[in-house]
Each structure stands twice: as C-alpha cells, then as structure tokens.
Amino acid sequence: SPRYVEKYFCNPSVGYVLKEGVDMTDFLLDIASGVERPLHQRNAELPLVMQTVFESTEFFDPPDYTMTAFAPMEGYLSAFAPNHFAWWGYGIREKPSVFVNRSYVILVRALTQKFKDTEVWIKLLIGVTIMGLFFGYLDYQQGQYGYYARSLLNLTYLNTANLTALFFFTMCFLFIFPSANTSAICEKMKLFRYEQAVGCCSIPAFYFSTVISEGLFTILYGTVFTTIIHFMVDLSKGLNNYLFFVYTGVMVMFIGLTTLFLCVAVFKRERMSRDVFLTLIIAQIFVGGFCFPINSLEDTFLFTMSGLSPIRWGFEGLLSWKYSFYTDGESFLATYGFDNFKHYDVLNILGNILMVGNAVFLVSLIKEPMRLNILPPSPPTKTNEDEERAQRLSSTASEEFVLDSTPSMMARAPSRQSELVKPVVFTR
C-alpha cells in the first residue's frame, strides 16, 4: 500500500532517502530504474574489484597456462615470489608463469591490432612517401656539385643553402610525423590505464608490446622517407653513408614518438597532449641551429635547451656529415656553430636522448594512487520533521488511504535526487 512506501524504503536497513518536495511516484520510478540508489551502494568500486567479481563467475573461463609454450620457464620463474610481480601493475598475486603468459597475450594483441588497422598505416605510409617525393623533388640531384661550399667571394652556393634547409626540415618532419597518430595513441593509453587498474596489464608488458608494435612501423616510415630523399637528391655514395642518413632519421622519429607517448601519459587528454607537443616542436625550431646559430645562443638558457633538442643534433650531424670533408667545410660549419664536431657522435647523442626519454616514460606509467576518497556512509541525521512524519505514519497506519484532489506534496524538481551514474561498459 502507498502509505507504507516511505516507511519501508526510508528505513536504515534499505537505505533510501526521500527528500522534501519530491513526489512519491517519481521516487518509486527512480528506484525501479536504478537512478536512485541506497546510501550504502553509492561508494565507488575499483576496476580490480569488478574484474575479480567477474573472474569468480561461471562466465569467465580461465586459460590453461600449463599447456603453453612458456610452461618450461616455470622452473626458472619459480625463484621469484608471486608478489614480486605486484608492483608491475598487478593487483592480484599470481604465479610468475601467469605473468609471462599474459605479457605474451598483450604483445600478440598489440601486433594483431596494429596490422589489422591497414587503413591507418597504409595512409601514413602513403603520406611519408608523398612527402619524401616532395622533399626530393625540391632538391633533385643537387647533392653532388663539387668540393666547395662557398664561392671565391665567400658567398654560399645555392646548392649548399638548399641542402642545409633540406637537412633541417627533414629532421623537423621526422620528429613531427608521429603526431598524426595521436588519437590512436590516446586510445591505447586509455585502455592500458583501465587494464592496469584491473590487474590484467603490467608496465613491462605494455612497454615492450608498444615498442615492438609501434617501432616496426616507425622504422618503416623513417626508412621509406629518408631513402627516397637520399637517392633523389643524390646526397652521397656508398652503403655506410646511406645507412648513416637513414639511421639518423629513424632515431629522430623514435624520439618524436617517445615524446608524444610521454605527453599522452602525463597530460591524458588528446588536445592537451597535441598542444604541449606542438609547443615543444616550436621551441626546438628556434634553438635547432637553423634560425639562429648555436654560438650566438651561448651564455643563455636557450643554449641548454638546444642540447636537449633531437632536431638540433640531427641537423648538426647531417650538416657535419655532408660538409666536413669539403675544402672550406669547417669555415662553413663555423657559421652555424657546428665546427669541430664529429658527425658519427650524433648517433650516441641521439641514443642517449632516446634512453632518457624512455626512462621518463616508464616512470610516467607507474600506477597512480587512488585519489577518490571513499568514506563510510554515515546514518542520516533525524530532524524534527522526520520524527513528526514517522509519528504521523504510525498513527495513520490503520486508516484507509483516501485520494485528495489537492496534491499533498510539491511537484518534483527537474533534477535527479542522487548523482548520475556512468555505466561500466566492457569493450574487450
């Protein structure tokens, strides 16, 4: 009977609260639809709790880890305690063999998904091919023109100026190119954060699967782009010179990809990550040595910034590689502040920048602490109005319920009683 509705649903055992001015019909509809929840069910549940509940049901079929190719490794991994792997992102203490098998599954999934996105990587491959043809067309066959970078009047040859600009903008393009895939990187990072909270994906598994799946295509894009430029411009002769040019370009693209992943891991939002990445690119263009000579930036903080710029080091390495053997090459390089520099040292410098970037990226993947304060529900405080209402209900329990033409309560406000609940959707 409607006269017992409030007495039943609003008692402490059930936990609902009927606020003043709320129509009883809307209150019952909210309870039936799940919009209105009891106080003791308004606590946030961690994804790990939901995953544990799911794995304890009959709908979860655990794989047989003893029938995999990693079964022989059980003897080697048994030396580690199961909780040794907990800090890698797992909330559930499991056997080391389970950790290895899950890492293998994550790697296979990353490679499968990457190769299935044929439309994306084919478009990116076509894009680097077109840009390589464009760059190569602008400086077509200008790579071999003599043994001097300047004329007798100490004026820079047109070919020298064109190749200098080509080297700089090639490094800029290779660093910027990974940002064309920012949306997919954000989705990958979002999935990792959820699975990390659930306990299904560890930091090493995500890192190595990402390096392998993204690295293969990064090598492909960088090799195609630099190869087209190298042969169309006729930069040098010999396999070693070709490999140096390609390797330098691929290293700069790897650093750009690592920087983009770091921005996404730290700032989390796609627009914010793009803006920060664009700011870093603009800063590197100004301190890259092409707009302003490096020696003019000494004794300023910009000189320190230029030492962290992969675009600067790639540009300096390629310029020294091309003109250090020219008769007037050192004097030409001195105008940019690149004199007395061994071009092969740039590979070690770029490698160090890449290792530091990957180390910072790994640190950014550490599981963040739970910042949502979950407080135990406190019993509702009784007011004088609540006591009067309870007495009125108990005194009229034996009376018949009579419909009145005048509403006994105010019309319900358009807003909901409790906060909106975002449904948990599993998109595995």
DRENDO-1510 file (C-alpha; in Angstrom, 1 decimal, always signed):
<recs>
REC; n; res; u; v; w
REC; 1; SER; +0.0; +0.0; +0.0 .
REC; 2; PRO; +1.3; +3.5; -0.8 .
REC; 3; ARG; +1.1; +4.5; +2.9 .
REC; 4; TYR; +3.9; +2.1; +3.7 .
REC; 5; VAL; +6.2; +3.2; +0.9 .
REC; 6; GLU; +8.2; +5.8; +2.7 .
REC; 7; LYS; +8.3; +3.8; +5.9 .
REC; 8; TYR; +9.7; +0.8; +4.1 .
REC; 9; PHE; +12.2; +2.3; +1.7 .
REC; 10; CYS; +13.5; +5.0; +4.0 .
REC; 11; ASN; +14.3; +2.8; +7.0 .
REC; 12; PRO; +18.1; +2.3; +7.7 .
REC; 13; SER; +18.2; -1.3; +6.5 .
REC; 14; VAL; +17.0; -0.4; +3.0 .
REC; 15; GLY; +18.8; +3.0; +2.9 .
REC; 16; TYR; +16.8; +5.2; +0.6 .
REC; 17; VAL; +16.2; +8.9; +1.5 .
REC; 18; LEU; +13.1; +10.7; +0.4 .
REC; 19; LYS; +13.9; +14.4; +0.2 .
REC; 20; GLU; +11.4; +17.1; +0.9 .
REC; 21; GLY; +9.4; +18.2; -2.0 .
REC; 22; VAL; +9.9; +15.0; -4.1 .
REC; 23; ASP; +6.8; +13.3; -5.5 .
REC; 24; MET; +6.3; +9.8; -4.3 .
REC; 25; THR; +5.6; +8.4; -7.8 .
REC; 26; ASP; +8.8; +9.9; -9.2 .
REC; 27; PHE; +10.6; +8.5; -6.2 .
REC; 28; LEU; +9.4; +5.0; -6.9 .
REC; 29; LEU; +10.2; +5.3; -10.6 .
REC; 30; ASP; +13.7; +6.3; -9.8 .
REC; 31; ILE; +14.1; +3.3; -7.5 .
REC; 32; ALA; +12.8; +0.9; -10.2 .
REC; 33; SER; +15.0; +2.4; -12.9 .
REC; 34; GLY; +18.1; +2.4; -10.8 .
REC; 35; VAL; +18.6; +6.2; -10.8 .
REC; 36; GLU; +18.0; +6.4; -7.1 .
REC; 37; ARG; +20.3; +4.2; -5.1 .
REC; 38; PRO; +20.6; +3.5; -1.4 .
REC; 39; LEU; +23.3; +5.2; +0.6 .
REC; 40; HIS; +25.3; +2.1; +1.1 .
REC; 41; GLN; +25.6; +1.5; -2.6 .
REC; 42; ARG; +26.9; +4.9; -3.5 .
REC; 43; ASN; +30.6; +4.0; -2.9 .
REC; 44; ALA; +32.9; +3.9; -5.9 .
REC; 45; GLU; +34.1; +0.4; -6.9 .
REC; 46; LEU; +37.6; -0.1; -8.2 .
REC; 47; PRO; +38.0; -1.8; -11.6 .
REC; 48; LEU; +40.1; -4.5; -9.8 .
REC; 49; VAL; +37.0; -5.4; -7.7 .
REC; 50; MET; +34.8; -5.7; -10.7 .
REC; 51; GLN; +37.4; -7.8; -12.5 .
REC; 52; THR; +37.7; -10.1; -9.5 .
REC; 53; VAL; +33.9; -10.5; -9.3 .
REC; 54; PHE; +33.8; -11.3; -13.0 .
REC; 55; GLU; +36.5; -13.9; -12.8 .
REC; 56; SER; +34.7; -15.6; -9.9 .
REC; 57; THR; +31.6; -16.2; -12.0 .
REC; 58; GLU; +30.8; -19.0; -14.4 .
REC; 59; PHE; +31.1; -16.7; -17.4 .
REC; 60; PHE; +34.9; -16.5; -17.0 .
REC; 61; ASP; +36.8; -19.4; -18.5 .
REC; 62; PRO; +40.5; -19.2; -17.3 .
REC; 63; PRO; +43.1; -20.3; -19.8 .
REC; 64; ASP; +45.2; -23.4; -19.2 .
REC; 65; TYR; +48.6; -21.9; -18.5 .
REC; 66; THR; +50.2; -25.3; -18.3 .
REC; 67; MET; +49.6; -26.0; -22.0 .
REC; 68; THR; +51.5; -23.0; -23.4 .
REC; 69; ALA; +55.0; -22.6; -24.8 .
REC; 70; PHE; +56.1; -20.9; -21.6 .
REC; 71; ALA; +55.5; -24.0; -19.4 .
REC; 72; PRO; +59.2; -24.9; -19.3 .
REC; 73; MET; +60.0; -21.5; -17.9 .
REC; 74; GLU; +58.1; -22.3; -14.7 .
REC; 75; GLY; +61.3; -23.7; -13.1 .
REC; 76; TYR; +63.3; -20.6; -13.8 .
REC; 77; LEU; +60.5; -18.2; -12.7 .
REC; 78; SER; +59.7; -20.2; -9.5 .
REC; 79; ALA; +62.6; -18.5; -7.8 .
REC; 80; PHE; +60.6; -15.3; -7.6 .
REC; 81; ALA; +57.8; -14.9; -5.2 .
REC; 82; PRO; +54.3; -14.3; -6.7 .
REC; 83; ASN; +54.0; -10.9; -5.0 .
REC; 84; HIS; +57.3; -9.9; -6.8 .
REC; 85; PHE; +55.2; -9.0; -9.8 .
REC; 86; ALA; +52.6; -7.0; -8.0 .
REC; 87; TRP; +54.4; -3.6; -8.4 .
REC; 88; TRP; +54.4; -4.1; -12.2 .
REC; 89; GLY; +50.8; -3.3; -12.3 .
REC; 90; TYR; +49.1; -6.4; -11.0 .
REC; 91; GLY; +46.7; -6.2; -8.1 .
REC; 92; ILE; +46.1; -10.0; -7.9 .
REC; 93; ARG; +49.0; -12.2; -6.7 .
REC; 94; GLU; +49.6; -14.7; -9.4 .
REC; 95; LYS; +52.2; -17.3; -10.4 .
REC; 96; PRO; +55.1; -16.0; -12.5 .
REC; 97; SER; +54.1; -18.2; -15.4 .
REC; 98; VAL; +50.7; -16.4; -15.5 .
REC; 99; PHE; +52.5; -13.1; -15.7 .
REC; 100; VAL; +54.6; -14.3; -18.7 .
REC; 101; ASN; +51.6; -15.7; -20.5 .
REC; 102; ARG; +49.6; -12.5; -20.0 .
REC; 103; SER; +52.6; -10.5; -21.3 .
REC; 104; TYR; +52.7; -12.7; -24.4 .
REC; 105; VAL; +49.0; -12.3; -25.0 .
REC; 106; ILE; +49.3; -8.5; -24.7 .
REC; 107; LEU; +52.1; -8.5; -27.2 .
REC; 108; VAL; +50.2; -10.6; -29.7 .
REC; 109; ARG; +47.1; -8.5; -29.3 .
REC; 110; ALA; +49.1; -5.3; -29.9 .
REC; 111; LEU; +50.7; -6.7; -33.1 .
REC; 112; THR; +47.4; -8.1; -34.3 .
REC; 113; GLN; +45.6; -4.9; -33.8 .
REC; 114; LYS; +48.4; -2.8; -35.4 .
REC; 115; PHE; +48.4; -5.0; -38.5 .
REC; 116; LYS; +44.6; -5.0; -38.7 .
REC; 117; ASP; +44.5; -1.2; -38.9 .
REC; 118; THR; +45.5; -1.4; -42.5 .
REC; 119; GLU; +43.7; +1.7; -43.5 .
REC; 120; VAL; +45.6; +3.8; -40.9 .
REC; 121; TRP; +49.1; +2.6; -41.6 .
REC; 122; ILE; +48.7; +2.5; -45.3 .
REC; 123; LYS; +47.6; +6.1; -45.3 .
REC; 124; LEU; +50.6; +7.0; -43.1 .
REC; 125; LEU; +52.9; +5.1; -45.5 .
REC; 126; ILE; +51.4; +6.9; -48.5 .
REC; 127; GLY; +51.8; +10.2; -46.6 .
REC; 128; VAL; +55.6; +9.7; -45.9 .
REC; 129; THR; +56.1; +8.6; -49.5 .
REC; 130; ILE; +54.4; +11.7; -50.9 .
REC; 131; MET; +56.4; +14.0; -48.5 .
REC; 132; GLY; +59.6; +12.2; -49.4 .
REC; 133; LEU; +58.9; +12.7; -53.1 .
REC; 134; PHE; +58.1; +16.3; -52.5 .
REC; 135; PHE; +61.3; +17.0; -50.5 .
REC; 136; GLY; +63.3; +15.0; -53.1 .
REC; 137; TYR; +61.8; +17.0; -56.0 .
REC; 138; LEU; +62.7; +20.4; -54.4 .
REC; 139; ASP; +66.4; +19.4; -54.3 .
REC; 140; TYR; +66.5; +16.9; -57.1 .
REC; 141; GLN; +70.1; +15.9; -58.0 .
REC; 142; GLN; +71.7; +18.8; -56.0 .
REC; 143; GLY; +73.7; +16.6; -53.7 .
REC; 144; GLN; +76.9; +16.4; -55.8 .
REC; 145; TYR; +78.2; +19.7; -57.0 .
REC; 146; GLY; +81.9; +19.9; -56.2 .
REC; 147; TYR; +84.3; +20.3; -53.2 .
REC; 148; TYR; +83.5; +23.8; -52.0 .
REC; 149; ALA; +80.5; +25.0; -50.0 .
REC; 150; ARG; +81.2; +28.7; -50.9 .
REC; 151; SER; +82.3; +30.7; -53.8 .
REC; 152; LEU; +85.6; +32.8; -54.1 .
REC; 153; LEU; +83.6; +35.8; -52.7 .
REC; 154; ASN; +82.8; +33.8; -49.6 .
REC; 155; LEU; +79.1; +33.5; -50.7 .
REC; 156; THR; +77.2; +30.3; -50.0 .
REC; 157; TYR; +76.4; +28.4; -53.1 .
REC; 158; LEU; +72.7; +27.9; -53.9 .
REC; 159; ASN; +73.0; +24.1; -53.7 .
REC; 160; THR; +74.6; +24.5; -50.2 .
REC; 161; ALA; +71.8; +26.6; -49.0 .
REC; 162; ASN; +69.2; +24.2; -50.4 .
REC; 163; LEU; +70.8; +21.2; -48.8 .
REC; 164; THR; +71.1; +23.0; -45.5 .
REC; 165; ALA; +67.4; +23.7; -45.5 .
REC; 166; LEU; +66.7; +20.2; -46.6 .
REC; 167; PHE; +68.5; +18.6; -43.7 .
REC; 168; PHE; +66.8; +20.9; -41.1 .
REC; 169; PHE; +63.3; +20.4; -42.4 .
REC; 170; THR; +63.8; +16.7; -42.8 .
REC; 171; MET; +64.6; +16.4; -39.1 .
REC; 172; CYS; +61.6; +18.6; -38.2 .
REC; 173; PHE; +59.2; +16.4; -40.3 .
REC; 174; LEU; +60.6; +13.2; -38.9 .
REC; 175; PHE; +60.0; +14.4; -35.3 .
REC; 176; ILE; +56.6; +15.8; -36.0 .
REC; 177; PHE; +55.2; +12.8; -38.1 .
REC; 178; PRO; +54.2; +10.6; -35.1 .
REC; 179; SER; +51.7; +13.2; -34.0 .
REC; 180; ALA; +49.5; +12.2; -37.0 .
REC; 181; ASN; +48.5; +9.1; -34.9 .
REC; 182; THR; +47.8; +10.9; -31.6 .
REC; 183; SER; +44.2; +9.7; -31.4 .
REC; 184; ALA; +45.2; +6.0; -31.6 .
REC; 185; ILE; +47.9; +6.6; -29.0 .
REC; 186; CYS; +45.4; +8.2; -26.6 .
REC; 187; GLU; +43.1; +5.2; -27.0 .
REC; 188; LYS; +45.9; +2.8; -26.4 .
REC; 189; MET; +46.9; +4.7; -23.3 .
REC; 190; LYS; +43.3; +4.8; -22.0 .
REC; 191; LEU; +43.0; +1.0; -22.4 .
REC; 192; PHE; +46.3; +0.5; -20.6 .
REC; 193; ARG; +45.2; +2.6; -17.7 .
REC; 194; TYR; +42.0; +0.6; -17.3 .
REC; 195; GLU; +43.7; -2.7; -17.6 .
REC; 196; GLN; +46.4; -1.6; -15.2 .
REC; 197; ALA; +43.7; -0.8; -12.6 .
REC; 198; VAL; +42.0; -4.1; -13.3 .
REC; 199; GLY; +45.3; -6.0; -12.9 .
REC; 200; CYS; +45.4; -7.5; -16.4 .
REC; 201; CYS; +48.3; -5.5; -17.9 .
REC; 202; SER; +51.6; -4.7; -16.4 .
REC; 203; ILE; +54.0; -1.9; -17.2 .
REC; 204; PRO; +56.7; -4.1; -18.8 .
REC; 205; ALA; +54.1; -5.9; -20.9 .
REC; 206; PHE; +52.6; -2.7; -22.2 .
REC; 207; TYR; +56.0; -1.0; -22.7 .
REC; 208; PHE; +57.6; -3.9; -24.7 .
REC; 209; SER; +54.4; -4.6; -26.7 .
REC; 210; THR; +54.2; -0.9; -27.6 .
REC; 211; VAL; +57.9; -0.6; -28.5 .
REC; 212; ILE; +57.7; -3.6; -30.8 .
REC; 213; SER; +54.3; -2.8; -32.5 .
REC; 214; GLU; +55.0; +0.9; -32.9 .
REC; 215; GLY; +58.7; +0.5; -33.5 .
REC; 216; LEU; +58.3; -1.7; -36.6 .
REC; 217; PHE; +56.1; +0.9; -38.4 .
REC; 218; THR; +58.3; +3.7; -37.2 .
REC; 219; ILE; +61.3; +2.1; -38.8 .
REC; 220; LEU; +59.3; +1.5; -41.9 .
REC; 221; TYR; +58.1; +5.1; -42.2 .
REC; 222; GLY; +61.5; +6.6; -41.4 .
REC; 223; THR; +63.3; +4.3; -43.8 .
REC; 224; VAL; +60.9; +5.0; -46.7 .
REC; 225; PHE; +61.1; +8.8; -46.2 .
REC; 226; THR; +64.9; +9.0; -45.9 .
REC; 227; THR; +65.6; +6.5; -48.7 .
REC; 228; ILE; +63.5; +8.5; -51.2 .
REC; 229; ILE; +65.3; +11.7; -50.2 .
REC; 230; HIS; +68.7; +10.2; -50.3 .
REC; 231; PHE; +68.5; +8.8; -53.8 .
REC; 232; MET; +66.5; +11.6; -55.4 .
REC; 233; VAL; +68.8; +14.3; -54.1 .
REC; 234; ASP; +71.9; +12.1; -54.6 .
REC; 235; LEU; +73.4; +13.0; -51.2 .
REC; 236; SER; +76.3; +10.6; -51.1 .
REC; 237; LYS; +77.9; +7.4; -52.4 .
REC; 238; GLY; +78.4; +4.2; -50.6 .
REC; 239; LEU; +76.4; +2.0; -48.2 .
REC; 240; ASN; +77.8; +3.4; -45.0 .
REC; 241; ASN; +76.8; +7.0; -45.9 .
REC; 242; TYR; +73.3; +5.8; -46.8 .
REC; 243; LEU; +72.9; +3.8; -43.6 .
REC; 244; PHE; +74.1; +6.8; -41.5 .
REC; 245; PHE; +71.5; +9.1; -43.1 .
REC; 246; VAL; +68.7; +6.6; -42.6 .
REC; 247; TYR; +69.7; +5.7; -39.1 .
REC; 248; THR; +69.8; +9.4; -38.0 .
REC; 249; GLY; +66.3; +10.0; -39.4 .
REC; 250; VAL; +64.8; +6.9; -37.8 .
REC; 251; MET; +66.4; +7.8; -34.4 .
REC; 252; VAL; +64.8; +11.3; -34.6 .
REC; 253; MET; +61.4; +9.8; -35.4 .
REC; 254; PHE; +61.7; +7.4; -32.5 .
REC; 255; ILE; +62.5; +10.3; -30.1 .
REC; 256; GLY; +59.4; +12.1; -31.5 .
REC; 257; LEU; +57.2; +9.0; -30.9 .
REC; 258; THR; +58.6; +8.6; -27.3 .
REC; 259; THR; +57.9; +12.3; -26.6 .
REC; 260; LEU; +54.4; +12.0; -27.9 .
REC; 261; PHE; +53.7; +8.9; -25.7 .
REC; 262; LEU; +55.2; +10.8; -22.7 .
REC; 263; CYS; +52.8; +13.8; -23.3 .
REC; 264; VAL; +49.8; +11.5; -23.6 .
REC; 265; ALA; +50.8; +9.6; -20.4 .
REC; 266; VAL; +51.3; +12.8; -18.4 .
REC; 267; PHE; +48.5; +15.0; -19.7 .
REC; 268; LYS; +46.0; +12.3; -20.6 .
REC; 269; ARG; +43.8; +14.5; -22.9 .
REC; 270; GLU; +44.3; +14.4; -26.6 .
REC; 271; ARG; +44.0; +18.2; -27.1 .
REC; 272; MET; +46.3; +19.0; -24.3 .
REC; 273; SER; +48.9; +16.4; -25.5 .
REC; 274; ARG; +48.8; +17.9; -29.0 .
REC; 275; ASP; +49.3; +21.4; -27.7 .
REC; 276; VAL; +52.2; +20.5; -25.5 .
REC; 277; PHE; +53.8; +18.5; -28.3 .
REC; 278; LEU; +53.4; +21.5; -30.7 .
REC; 279; THR; +55.0; +23.8; -28.2 .
REC; 280; LEU; +58.0; +21.5; -27.9 .
REC; 281; ILE; +58.3; +21.5; -31.7 .
REC; 282; ILE; +58.2; +25.3; -32.0 .
REC; 283; ALA; +60.8; +25.6; -29.2 .
REC; 284; GLN; +63.1; +23.1; -31.0 .
REC; 285; ILE; +62.8; +25.0; -34.3 .
REC; 286; PHE; +64.1; +28.2; -32.6 .
REC; 287; VAL; +67.0; +26.5; -30.9 .
REC; 288; GLY; +67.8; +24.0; -33.7 .
REC; 289; GLY; +70.7; +26.0; -35.2 .
REC; 290; PHE; +69.0; +26.9; -38.5 .
REC; 291; CYS; +67.1; +30.1; -37.5 .
REC; 292; PHE; +69.9; +31.3; -35.1 .
REC; 293; PRO; +73.5; +30.0; -35.0 .
REC; 294; ILE; +74.2; +27.9; -31.9 .
REC; 295; ASN; +77.3; +30.0; -31.0 .
REC; 296; SER; +75.0; +33.1; -30.7 .
REC; 297; LEU; +73.0; +31.3; -28.0 .
REC; 298; GLU; +75.9; +30.7; -25.6 .
REC; 299; ASP; +75.6; +32.0; -22.1 .
REC; 300; THR; +71.8; +31.8; -22.3 .
REC; 301; PHE; +69.3; +29.2; -21.2 .
REC; 302; LEU; +68.5; +28.6; -24.9 .
REC; 303; PHE; +71.9; +27.0; -25.4 .
REC; 304; THR; +71.0; +24.5; -22.7 .
REC; 305; MET; +67.6; +23.9; -24.4 .
REC; 306; SER; +69.3; +23.3; -27.7 .
REC; 307; GLY; +71.4; +20.5; -26.1 .
REC; 308; LEU; +68.2; +18.6; -25.4 .
REC; 309; SER; +66.8; +19.0; -28.9 .
REC; 310; PRO; +67.0; +16.0; -31.2 .
REC; 311; ILE; +66.2; +18.2; -34.2 .
REC; 312; ARG; +69.3; +20.3; -33.4 .
REC; 313; TRP; +71.6; +17.2; -33.1 .
REC; 314; GLY; +70.2; +15.6; -36.2 .
REC; 315; PHE; +70.6; +18.8; -38.2 .
REC; 316; GLU; +74.2; +19.2; -36.8 .
REC; 317; GLY; +75.1; +15.6; -37.5 .
REC; 318; LEU; +73.8; +15.7; -41.1 .
REC; 319; LEU; +75.4; +19.0; -41.9 .
REC; 320; SER; +78.8; +17.9; -40.5 .
REC; 321; TRP; +78.4; +14.5; -42.3 .
REC; 322; LYS; +78.0; +16.3; -45.6 .
REC; 323; TYR; +80.4; +19.3; -45.4 .
REC; 324; SER; +83.2; +18.2; -43.0 .
REC; 325; PHE; +85.1; +16.7; -45.9 .
REC; 326; TYR; +84.8; +19.8; -48.1 .
REC; 327; THR; +87.8; +22.0; -48.5 .
REC; 328; ASP; +86.1; +25.0; -46.9 .
REC; 329; GLY; +83.7; +22.9; -44.9 .
REC; 330; GLU; +84.9; +23.8; -41.4 .
REC; 331; SER; +84.6; +27.5; -42.1 .
REC; 332; PHE; +81.1; +27.0; -43.4 .
REC; 333; LEU; +80.1; +24.9; -40.4 .
REC; 334; ALA; +81.6; +27.6; -38.1 .
REC; 335; THR; +78.8; +30.0; -39.2 .
REC; 336; TYR; +76.3; +27.7; -37.5 .
REC; 337; GLY; +78.5; +26.8; -34.5 .
REC; 338; PHE; +79.0; +23.2; -35.8 .
REC; 339; ASP; +82.7; +23.3; -36.3 .
REC; 340; ASN; +85.0; +20.7; -34.7 .
REC; 341; PHE; +82.1; +18.2; -34.4 .
REC; 342; LYS; +82.4; +14.5; -35.5 .
REC; 343; HIS; +79.3; +13.5; -37.3 .
REC; 344; TYR; +79.3; +9.9; -36.0 .
REC; 345; ASP; +79.0; +11.2; -32.4 .
REC; 346; VAL; +75.4; +12.2; -33.2 .
REC; 347; LEU; +74.3; +8.6; -33.1 .
REC; 348; ASN; +75.5; +8.3; -29.5 .
REC; 349; ILE; +73.9; +11.6; -28.5 .
REC; 350; LEU; +70.5; +10.6; -30.1 .
REC; 351; GLY; +70.7; +7.2; -28.4 .
REC; 352; ASN; +71.2; +8.8; -25.0 .
REC; 353; ILE; +68.3; +11.2; -25.5 .
REC; 354; LEU; +66.2; +8.2; -26.6 .
REC; 355; MET; +67.1; +6.2; -23.5 .
REC; 356; VAL; +66.4; +9.1; -21.1 .
REC; 357; GLY; +63.1; +9.7; -22.8 .
REC; 358; ASN; +62.1; +6.0; -22.4 .
REC; 359; ALA; +63.1; +6.0; -18.8 .
REC; 360; VAL; +60.9; +9.0; -18.1 .
REC; 361; PHE; +58.1; +7.4; -20.0 .
REC; 362; LEU; +58.4; +4.2; -17.9 .
REC; 363; VAL; +58.2; +6.3; -14.7 .
REC; 364; SER; +55.1; +8.0; -16.0 .
REC; 365; LEU; +53.4; +4.6; -16.4 .
REC; 366; ILE; +53.5; +3.8; -12.7 .
REC; 367; LYS; +50.1; +3.3; -11.3 .
REC; 368; GLU; +48.8; +6.5; -9.7 .
REC; 369; PRO; +47.5; +6.4; -6.2 .
REC; 370; MET; +43.7; +6.3; -5.6 .
REC; 371; ARG; +42.7; +9.9; -5.2 .
REC; 372; LEU; +39.0; +9.3; -4.7 .
REC; 373; ASN; +38.1; +9.5; -1.0 .
REC; 374; ILE; +35.6; +6.8; -0.2 .
REC; 375; LEU; +34.1; +7.5; +3.2 .
REC; 376; PRO; +31.8; +5.0; +5.1 .
REC; 377; PRO; +28.2; +6.1; +4.8 .
REC; 378; SER; +27.0; +7.9; +7.9 .
REC; 379; PRO; +23.5; +7.3; +9.1 .
REC; 380; PRO; +21.1; +10.1; +8.2 .
REC; 381; THR; +20.5; +12.6; +11.0 .
REC; 382; LYS; +17.0; +12.7; +12.2 .
REC; 383; THR; +15.3; +16.1; +12.3 .
REC; 384; ASN; +12.1; +17.2; +14.0 .
REC; 385; GLU; +10.3; +17.0; +10.6 .
REC; 386; ASP; +11.4; +13.3; +10.2 .
REC; 387; GLU; +10.2; +12.5; +13.7 .
REC; 388; GLU; +6.8; +14.2; +13.1 .
REC; 389; ARG; +6.5; +12.3; +9.8 .
REC; 390; ALA; +7.2; +9.0; +11.4 .
REC; 391; GLN; +4.7; +9.6; +14.1 .
REC; 392; ARG; +2.1; +10.6; +11.5 .
REC; 393; LEU; +2.7; +7.4; +9.5 .
REC; 394; SER; +2.5; +5.2; +12.6 .
REC; 395; SER; -0.7; +6.9; +13.8 .
REC; 396; THR; -2.5; +6.6; +10.5 .
REC; 397; ALA; -1.4; +3.1; +9.7 .
REC; 398; SER; -4.9; +1.7; +10.5 .
REC; 399; GLU; -6.7; +4.4; +8.5 .
REC; 400; GLU; -7.8; +4.0; +4.9 .
REC; 401; PHE; -5.9; +5.7; +2.2 .
REC; 402; VAL; -8.0; +8.5; +0.7 .
REC; 403; LEU; -7.1; +10.3; -2.5 .
REC; 404; ASP; -7.2; +14.0; -2.1 .
REC; 405; SER; -7.8; +16.3; -5.1 .
REC; 406; THR; -5.1; +18.6; -3.8 .
REC; 407; PRO; -1.6; +17.3; -4.0 .
REC; 408; SER; +0.0; +16.7; -0.6 .
REC; 409; MET; +3.5; +17.4; -2.0 .
REC; 410; MET; +5.1; +19.9; -4.3 .
REC; 411; ALA; +5.9; +19.0; -7.9 .
REC; 412; ARG; +9.2; +17.3; -8.3 .
REC; 413; ALA; +12.2; +19.4; -9.4 .
REC; 414; PRO; +13.6; +18.5; -12.8 .
REC; 415; SER; +17.0; +17.5; -11.3 .
REC; 416; ARG; +17.6; +14.0; -10.1 .
REC; 417; GLN; +17.9; +13.1; -6.5 .
REC; 418; SER; +21.3; +11.5; -6.5 .
REC; 419; GLU; +24.3; +11.9; -8.7 .
REC; 420; LEU; +24.3; +10.4; -12.2 .
REC; 421; VAL; +26.0; +7.1; -12.5 .
REC; 422; LYS; +28.1; +6.4; -15.5 .
REC; 423; PRO; +27.6; +2.7; -16.6 .
REC; 424; VAL; +30.6; +0.5; -16.8 .
REC; 425; VAL; +31.0; -0.8; -20.4 .
REC; 426; PHE; +33.5; -3.5; -21.1 .
REC; 427; THR; +34.9; -3.2; -24.6 .
REC; 428; ARG; +37.3; -6.0; -24.6 .
</recs>
